[in-house]
């Protein structure tokens, strides 16, 4: 069986009428202008654009059930979608059909302080959760860098990482319960408000990161933590990238401290970001800057830890250590860090933009490879990201656009082959989606892929959920 | 299809000869005395005993492949087994066949400090990992209470929790890669030395906690952390259980501190444990004692946190706060805590011994229920466990044995109905196994169970892997 060759039913007026009846006329979009907004996500690659045939915006789980039952019956593809802020084409309706936009399911249903649980709908903007939690002295630690635009449902779909994963882990670590609608329209529930649960298989974690290909998530139980009362951000220009790449070991291994974040920003990344923010900064010639965040419950604790780290970094290649221990100044630094992807994209519209996750000890080799690759091919190669997790975002962009179309696939292949050779993963937090699916067989063998495909078939026997994602076109599983 | 009615092949001399050829004569056990050792685990219930037909002890993944291919071909059931220290009958060969004992696969293959990864075989005693890691200033934080006897493979099978899950999470949080052999004898690998990876579905977490019913785990990549340099254990007798049950909120919610452990021990539990350890203790009349562990990188940090917690607890019902800030005295307290299960079992051989996980706010109601149930039925009801996670171990034992056989199933049913009513889980860390499978339908609906069963079929189409576990007998999935 090959799910990608199957024939889906095209949407006709009768289908549209059904959707209108279920969710109301105002929430079924068919005008081409409206559809265009749902044809893309934040992936720069302009070839990753596909128009949906219709956009449907349900408000309740019952509406989603009706839609799924109908689409299952008729073999109509359904692509669930949050904010469309993804970076792998995951929310793009690759095979047309229905975009199931969860934007109206945007309620925080419950803040249950006593149980350290918050219950939310998938369309809630992730940052909204922390805004609400602040007054209770709690926070949701799994938020990614795009917190101000992304939705929690999308974070679940991608198992989003983020700046504080070094200490706090990624999205999946905080998911304690899910309500889902299956491809055939059944509502299932797993987990809830307990902190530990080994009742049957861990379906929660199977769903987290499944990129909308296994089920529609309609309700989420998230574990929340006490909000750290104090924080400090260190910004450290480094005299060499090699020295900066050693810092995770220095801080965690030698000092024995796990900071909230260890972020790396190469010279070029920072240059673009400061230009974009119309701002300047010291040590512009440093090959890279590090951002280290420390948090804790008391000023003394945070102070003693950042002093320890600061001294270590100064001894090991930091040219200066700037300390931001006020919330506003710390946010200023994070603002620059968060501006990098958009700044790069604005400056370098032609680009390869990757999300590699490597064993920490392989980072030196990897950066040397990037430097060589960019030199040999006349590329700009800004990189930045979550150094503490070995998760770097690398852009490769041509100095001149001629020949890029031929060069781009060659570069991408070389790039992934090197990542594989170094023991890395195809993607650390952005997902496979549409963008990386052809490279999946480099990282997962045929037997592993067959197993994944069989799991897909359990959840989605007709292949209608977000078709064309994750699995490469050529997968034809043995039966 | 009903997996439990299927006919498995009985093992004959030809099969034995094959196993001997694969692993060597010395590692195939058939004598009834030897088999008896593999007929049970640490579950007190004497009805949960089943003899294997043969015990096979492979040394390599290749041997396991050969065994699985053969057993798949011949439809011979295979039950993987670690130390047999489980508490749900998970390692008991419920339908005979082969016990695949992983005790000889007991090597720590690699301690990769730079990548904060340790690579181990499944038969390594869990505590051995931390003994080896100590000299590198690292530790594996996912270890359970039975660390001195259990094996890491068993921890993976059950997604074991433990005393420090409040701060550090359970086993699954540390699993970064697995090598497995499938029921049909194929070797698959997922993950590795990266800290973040969203390449395809999260098969790692699906395997963790699958109780040996999906695959044989042959190699494990664990994330390790900097070892906390300082620790302190507080032991606090409480004047009321109600007050003690509020402490997770007081410590984490009001003080904003996440300690490594918040353990509760009821008066009766402690009494049995001190008797068992032939030791005495102050405040014997206190309805319960709390054990709170704080760890950190500096003495000052740990001191300031434990002083804060100590003062809070004294103000909120603790009769005294004993501080153990030396490693040896801290271990003395943990030793008593760890002795409780065995002490209870020695004193009360007739017992129901459960592992409930509840939302923290439901604990008051739950304890009142236990008190009422034990009063109405003339029971002893010692309880103890991981209060900070809402994961308590409750024993119900009759004062006189007459009538227990009839009373026991009634009590168990009432017990689980109440756990369900309070939003709890069937099991927090011990697993479903053989012991709890009949109660699974109380906690997972028919649709959820069908989904689990289909996943089982993907991994184990012939139902030969640890048959008779997790799924209740009466499950007959719709196809």
Interface residues (C-beta under 8 A of the other chain):
Chain A: X112 X113 X114 X115 X116 X117 X137 X138 X158 X159 X161 X165 X169 X170 X172 X173 X182 X186 X187 X188 X189 X190 X192 X193 X194 X195 X196 X197 X198 X199 X200 X201 X202 X203 X205 X206 X208 X209 X210 X214 X225 X226 X227 X228 X229 X249 X252 X253 X255 X256 X257 X258 X297 X298 X300 X301 X304 X305 X357 X358 X359 X360 X361 X386 X389 X390 X391 X423 X424 X425 X426 X427 X428 X429 X430 X431 X432 X440 X443 X444 X445 X447 X448 X449 X451 X452 X454 X455 X456 X458 X459 X470
Chain B: X112 X113 X114 X115 X116 X117 X137 X138 X158 X159 X161 X165 X169 X170 X172 X173 X182 X186 X187 X188 X189 X190 X192 X193 X194 X195 X196 X197 X198 X199 X200 X201 X202 X203 X205 X206 X208 X209 X210 X214 X225 X226 X227 X228 X229 X249 X252 X253 X255 X256 X257 X258 X297 X298 X300 X301 X304 X305 X357 X358 X359 X360 X361 X386 X389 X390 X391 X423 X424 X425 X426 X427 X428 X429 X430 X431 X432 X440 X443 X444 X445 X447 X448 X449 X451 X452 X454 X455 X456 X458 X459 X470
